[in-house]
Amino acid sequence: MSDDLTKEQREELEKLQKEIIDEAKKVVEDYVDNPSEISGSTLNIHQNSPFLDSDENNEPLFSGSRWTKIIKSK
């Protein structure tokens, strides 16, 4: 594929690659200096989700093993 590119195009791609790598390094350094308390996957449940419903005893309808299809286990 590089044979199809002109010298100027290759130089531009190399310049862009360097910029992307430099920015990625800055992100990593920032994370090391300022680690996030929230790391990894997140799970969002909408406020109207049936998984938030409760029964007549105010117990969750979906609990215990019924959540295994919803929450990833480690």
N, C-alpha and C positions, 0 to 999 in steps of 0.2 A: 504494500500500500504506500509506503514512503517513497517508492519510485514514482508514484503519480503526483506527488507534491513538489511544488517549486521550492527553491532554497528559502525564499521569503516565508512561504507557508510553514515549512519545517521550523524555521526560527521563531515564528509566531506561536506555534504549538509548544515549542520548548519553553518559551517565555511564559505562556499560560500555565503550563505544567508546573513550573517553578513557583509561580504565584499561588497556585492551589496548594502545593505542598507546604509552602511557607505559612499560609493561612491555617492549614490543618495543624501544623506544629504549634502555632499560637493558641489554637483552641485546646490542644492537649496541655500546654503549659498553663493556661488559664484554669483548666479543670484541676490540675495538680495543685495549683496555688489556692483555688477556691472550690473545693469539692462540693458537689451537690448532695443534699440530704436525700433527694429522690433520685435513685439510680436504677436502671433496668427497665423492665416492662411495667406499664401501668394498665389498669383496667378501669374503664369508665362504664357506669351504669346510669342510664337516664332516669330522671326523677319519676317518670311514669312507668318504669319497668315493672313487670309482674314479679321480678325477683325481690322487690322491696315490699310486696304484699304480706300481710300477716293474717292469721286465722282469728277466730273468736276469742282466743286466750292471749291475743297480742303476740303470739309466737310467729316467727318467720315461716312462710309457706315453703321456702326453699332453704334447707339447712342440711348440715351433715353431708352424707354421701350424695345428696341431690345437687350439691354445688360442684361436684367433681367435673361435670361437663362445662362449668362456667369458669372456674378458677383453675389456672395451670398449677399443678403440683410440682414441687421441686424434685 
